[in-house]
Amino acid sequence: MKFRIEIEVLENGYEVEIPDIEAYNKADAAAKKDKKSSSMGCCSPYMGDFMKAYAAKTVEEVLALVKPALKNLPQTTFDEAFAEAAKMK
């Protein structure tokens, strides 16, 4: 899954959208559980858009929202992908 953080400048402040990692993890676990119990072994590849939107008036408020969101993004998939790509050389 691609995770993104979006910041939109508005006339009176900013709109900040950050990924809802907890909701994604719950939906992913439910999808894996359903896939295991399903006899066909397939499910819909689209689980939804797990984003939360916030309003901020200042840059400091935007940074206060973005910094914790960056820390919560999963890193292992990127590390594993880089290690796999490095082996291919």
FIKOLZA-1660 file (N, C-alpha, C; in steps of 0.1 Angstrom, whole numbers, plus 5000, padded with zeros to 4 digits):
% residues 89
   i   px   py   pz ch aa at
   1 5008 4988 5000  A  M  N
   1 5000 5000 5000  A  M CA
   1 5009 5012 5000  A  M  C
   2 5005 5022 4992  A  K  N
   2 5012 5035 4992  A  K CA
   2 5006 5044 5003  A  K  C
   3 5014 5050 5011  A  F  N
   3 5009 5059 5021  A  F CA
   3 5014 5073 5017  A  F  C
   4 5005 5083 5018  A  R  N
   4 5009 5096 5014  A  R CA
   4 5004 5106 5024  A  R  C
   5 5010 5117 5025  A  I  N
   5 5006 5129 5033  A  I CA
   5 5004 5140 5024  A  I  C
   6 4992 5146 5024  A  E  N
   6 4988 5157 5015  A  E CA
   6 4986 5170 5023  A  E  C
   7 4991 5181 5018  A  I  N
   7 4989 5194 5025  A  I CA
   7 4984 5203 5014  A  I  C
   8 4972 5209 5016  A  E  N
   8 4966 5218 5007  A  E CA
   8 4965 5232 5013  A  E  C
   9 4970 5242 5006  A  V  N
   9 4969 5255 5011  A  V CA
   9 4955 5261 5007  A  V  C
  10 4948 5266 5018  A  L  N
  10 4935 5272 5016  A  L CA
  10 4936 5287 5018  A  L  C
  11 4926 5294 5016  A  E  N
  11 4925 5309 5019  A  E CA
  11 4928 5312 5033  A  E  C
  12 4923 5304 5042  A  N  N
  12 4923 5307 5056  A  N CA
  12 4932 5297 5064  A  N  C
  13 4940 5289 5058  A  G  N
  13 4949 5280 5065  A  G CA
  13 4953 5268 5056  A  G  C
  14 4953 5256 5061  A  Y  N
  14 4958 5244 5055  A  Y CA
  14 4948 5233 5057  A  Y  C
  15 4947 5224 5048  A  E  N
  15 4941 5211 5050  A  E CA
  15 4952 5200 5049  A  E  C
  16 4953 5192 5060  A  V  N
  16 4963 5182 5060  A  V CA
  16 4956 5168 5061  A  V  C
  17 4960 5159 5051  A  E  N
  17 4955 5146 5051  A  E CA
  17 4966 5136 5054  A  E  C
  18 4964 5128 5065  A  I  N
  18 4974 5118 5068  A  I CA
  18 4968 5104 5068  A  I  C
  19 4977 5094 5066  A  P  N
  19 4971 5081 5066  A  P CA
  19 4967 5076 5080  A  P  C
  20 4956 5069 5081  A  D  N
  20 4951 5063 5093  A  D CA
  20 4956 5049 5094  A  D  C
  21 4968 5048 5100  A  I  N
  21 4975 5035 5100  A  I CA
  21 4967 5024 5108  A  I  C
  22 4961 5028 5119  A  E  N
  22 4953 5019 5127  A  E CA
  22 4941 5013 5119  A  E  C
  23 4934 5021 5112  A  A  N
  23 4923 5016 5104  A  A CA
  23 4928 5007 5093  A  A  C
  24 4939 5011 5087  A  Y  N
  24 4945 5002 5077  A  Y CA
  24 4949 4988 5082  A  Y  C
  25 4955 4988 5094  A  N  N
  25 4960 4976 5100  A  N CA
  25 4948 4967 5103  A  N  C
  26 4937 4973 5108  A  K  N
  26 4925 4965 5112  A  K CA
  26 4919 4959 5099  A  K  C
  27 4918 4967 5089  A  A  N
  27 4912 4962 5076  A  A CA
  27 4921 4952 5070  A  A  C
  28 4934 4953 5071  A  D  N
  28 4943 4944 5065  A  D CA
  28 4942 4930 5072  A  D  C
  29 4941 4931 5086  A  A  N
  29 4940 4919 5093  A  A CA
  29 4926 4912 5090  A  A  C
  30 4916 4919 5089  A  A  N
  30 4903 4914 5085  A  A CA
  30 4903 4907 5072  A  A  C
  31 4910 4914 5062  A  A  N
  31 4911 4909 5049  A  A CA
  31 4919 4896 5048  A  A  C
  32 4929 4895 5056  A  K  N
  32 4937 4883 5057  A  K CA
  32 4930 4872 5063  A  K  C
  33 4922 4875 5073  A  K  N
  33 4913 4865 5080  A  K CA
  33 4903 4860 5070  A  K  C
  34 4896 4869 5063  A  D  N
  34 4886 4865 5053  A  D CA
  34 4892 4856 5042  A  D  C
  35 4904 4860 5038  A  K  N
  35 4911 4853 5027  A  K CA
  35 4914 4838 5031  A  K  C
  36 4918 4837 5044  A  K  N
  36 4921 4823 5049  A  K CA
  36 4909 4815 5050  A  K  C
  37 4897 4821 5054  A  S  N
  37 4885 4814 5056  A  S CA
  37 4878 4811 5043  A  S  C
  38 4881 4819 5033  A  S  N
  38 4874 4818 5020  A  S CA
  38 4879 4806 5013  A  S  C
  39 4870 4799 5006  A  S  N
  39 4873 4787 4998  A  S CA
  39 4879 4791 4985  A  S  C
  40 4876 4803 4980  A  M  N
  40 4881 4807 4967  A  M CA
  40 4895 4813 4968  A  M  C
  41 4898 4819 4980  A  G  N
  41 4911 4824 4982  A  G CA
  41 4914 4838 4975  A  G  C
  42 4904 4845 4971  A  C  N
  42 4906 4858 4966  A  C CA
  42 4897 4868 4972  A  C  C
  43 4901 4880 4972  A  C  N
  43 4892 4891 4977  A  C CA
  43 4895 4904 4969  A  C  C
  44 4887 4914 4972  A  S  N
  44 4889 4926 4965  A  S CA
  44 4902 4933 4968  A  S  C
  45 4910 4937 4958  A  P  N
  45 4923 4944 4961  A  P CA
  45 4921 4957 4967  A  P  C
  46 4910 4964 4965  A  Y  N
  46 4908 4977 4971  A  Y CA
  46 4901 4977 4984  A  Y  C
  47 4908 4981 4995  A  M  N
  47 4902 4981 5008  A  M CA
  47 4896 4994 5012  A  M  C
  48 4899 5005 5005  A  G  N
  48 4894 5018 5009  A  G CA
  48 4906 5028 5010  A  G  C
  49 4902 5040 5012  A  D  N
  49 4912 5051 5014  A  D CA
  49 4913 5054 5028  A  D  C
  50 4923 5050 5035  A  F  N
  50 4925 5052 5049  A  F CA
  50 4932 5065 5052  A  F  C
  51 4925 5076 5051  A  M  N
  51 4930 5089 5054  A  M CA
  51 4922 5097 5064  A  M  C
  52 4929 5105 5072  A  K  N
  52 4922 5114 5081  A  K CA
  52 4925 5128 5076  A  K  C
  53 4915 5137 5076  A  A  N
  53 4917 5151 5072  A  A CA
  53 4916 5160 5084  A  A  C
  54 4925 5169 5085  A  Y  N
  54 4926 5179 5096  A  Y CA
  54 4927 5193 5090  A  Y  C
  55 4923 5203 5098  A  A  N
  55 4925 5217 5094  A  A CA
  55 4935 5223 5103  A  A  C
  56 4944 5232 5097  A  A  N
  56 4954 5239 5105  A  A CA
  56 4955 5253 5100  A  A  C
  57 4958 5262 5109  A  K  N
  57 4958 5276 5106  A  K CA
  57 4973 5281 5103  A  K  C
  58 4982 5274 5110  A  T  N
  58 4996 5279 5108  A  T CA
  58 5005 5267 5104  A  T  C
  59 5017 5271 5100  A  V  N
  59 5027 5261 5095  A  V CA
  59 5031 5252 5107  A  V  C
  60 5032 5258 5119  A  E  N
  60 5035 5250 5131  A  E CA
  60 5025 5240 5134  A  E  C
  61 5012 5243 5132  A  E  N
  61 5001 5233 5134  A  E CA
  61 5003 5222 5123  A  E  C
  62 5006 5225 5111  A  V  N
  62 5008 5215 5101  A  V CA
  62 5019 5206 5104  A  V  C
  63 5030 5211 5109  A  L  N
  63 5042 5203 5113  A  L CA
  63 5038 5194 5125  A  L  C
  64 5030 5199 5134  A  A  N
  64 5026 5191 5145  A  A CA
  64 5018 5179 5141  A  A  C
  65 5011 5181 5130  A  L  N
  65 5003 5169 5125  A  L CA
  65 5011 5160 5117  A  L  C
  66 5021 5165 5109  A  V  N
  66 5028 5157 5100  A  V CA
  66 5039 5149 5106  A  V  C
  67 5046 5155 5116  A  K  N
  67 5058 5148 5122  A  K CA
  67 5054 5135 5129  A  K  C
  68 5044 5134 5137  A  P  N
  68 5040 5121 5142  A  P CA
  68 5035 5111 5132  A  P  C
  69 5029 5116 5121  A  A  N
  69 5024 5107 5110  A  A CA
  69 5035 5101 5103  A  A  C
  70 5046 5109 5101  A  L  N
  70 5058 5103 5094  A  L CA
  70 5064 5092 5103  A  L  C
  71 5064 5094 5116  A  K  N
  71 5070 5084 5125  A  K CA
  71 5062 5071 5125  A  K  C
  72 5049 5072 5122  A  N  N
  72 5041 5060 5122  A  N CA
  72 5040 5052 5109  A  N  C
  73 5046 5058 5099  A  L  N
  73 5045 5051 5086  A  L CA
  73 5054 5038 5087  A  L  C
  74 5049 5027 5081  A  P  N
  74 5057 5015 5081  A  P CA
  74 5070 5016 5073  A  P  C
  75 5081 5012 5079  A  Q  N
  75 5094 5013 5072  A  Q CA
  75 5099 5000 5067  A  Q  C
  76 5094 4989 5073  A  T  N
  76 5100 4976 5070  A  T CA
  76 5098 4972 5055  A  T  C
  77 5087 4975 5049  A  T  N
  77 5085 4972 5035  A  T CA
  77 5095 4979 5026  A  T  C
  78 5098 4991 5029  A  F  N
  78 5108 4998 5021  A  F CA
  78 5122 4992 5023  A  F  C
  79 5125 4989 5035  A  D  N
  79 5138 4983 5038  A  D CA
  79 5140 4969 5031  A  D  C
  80 5129 4961 5032  A  E  N
  80 5130 4948 5025  A  E CA
  80 5131 4950 5010  A  E  C
  81 5123 4959 5004  A  A  N
  81 5124 4961 4990  A  A CA
  81 5138 4966 4986  A  A  C
  82 5144 4975 4993  A  F  N
  82 5157 4980 4990  A  F CA
  82 5167 4968 4991  A  F  C
  83 5166 4960 5001  A  A  N
  83 5175 4949 5002  A  A CA
  83 5174 4939 4991  A  A  C
  84 5161 4937 4987  A  E  N
  84 5159 4928 4975  A  E CA
  84 5164 4934 4962  A  E  C
  85 5163 4947 4960  A  A  N
  85 5168 4953 4948  A  A CA
  85 5183 4953 4948  A  A  C
  86 5189 4955 4960  A  A  N
  86 5204 4955 4961  A  A CA
  86 5209 4941 4957  A  A  C
  87 5202 4931 4960  A  K  N
  87 5207 4917 4957  A  K CA
  87 5207 4914 4942  A  K  C
  88 5198 4921 4935  A  M  N
  88 5197 4918 4920  A  M CA
  88 5209 4922 4912  A  M  C
  89 5217 4931 4917  A  K  N
  89 5229 4936 4910  A  K CA
  89 5239 4925 4908  A  K  C
% end
